[in-house]
């Protein structure tokens, strides 16, 4: 299998359960009958942006390594999955340089280990062995750990491998969930899709926005600086339907960018975001005409919902407050 992938274009939003169960069924078929496969999975499967084939092979391969490393000591393989909320600082070592880091994000926490390292409890379900067959399954080949790590990285995740003498190897895999809005920001295609200019000097945040906004039905162009955004807006003042800008930018602040945008196009809604939102920032931003001031500590899904409110219900919003923000 070729795991040399240049980008994430092949990843689509889908349920994780079929991917995980495909890997576990293949793995169960390889295990000797005397070894249990104990699993603990959530009742409701999270969504993930994934290449199903690649991710299934990565999970399958991690399971095989966990089994092969047991050295005959344990009688169970344990696979657990839960959905957790992390500050992005946990997943991105550069994020700690930011005020407030990146927005907290829902992640899938997948643990693959054995019964000597994690006790099998009553809440675990034992996956039954398939009927005996004469031929070994054709999908028995596992990937190298470097290939597994590359696939996890492709999915914007992280993987920790923890070998322990006489107790085998355990895996912890963290994968970001996909955002699922009840409705798209705008229903349509082509020119009907609302387009956002997003301004942030942090590459990790721009990458996150590039992933999240299209899932919400939004077009987006990201800029590293306010100057670059203004250059694009001056070239075509109708190129976007809203601007979202970080408050702290190289060169000048988001509020200064807001003022320049309003001079060029007073009807264009501008949202200012920041890791730390205080009354002084709110006063300055709303005083300059901001539609919203949003904390980066909120989930990005809330920002998508706020944009839906602005763009779907207010063609030319001139909001100075948003009293329902805390209820979203």
Secondary structure by P-SEA (a helix, b strand, c coil): cccccccccccccccaaaaaaaaaaaaaaaccccccbbbbbccbbbbbbcaaaaaaaaaaaaaaaaaaaccccccbbbbbbbbbbbcccccccccccccccccbbbbbbbbbbccccccccccbbbbbbcccccccccccccccaaaaaaaaaaacbbbbbbbbccccbbbbbbbbbbbbbcccccccccccbbbbbcccccaaaaaaaaaccccccccccccccaaaaaaaaaaccccccbbbbbcccccccaaaaaaaaaaacccbbbbbbcccccaaaaaaaaaacccccccccccaaaaaaaaaaacccccccccccccccccc
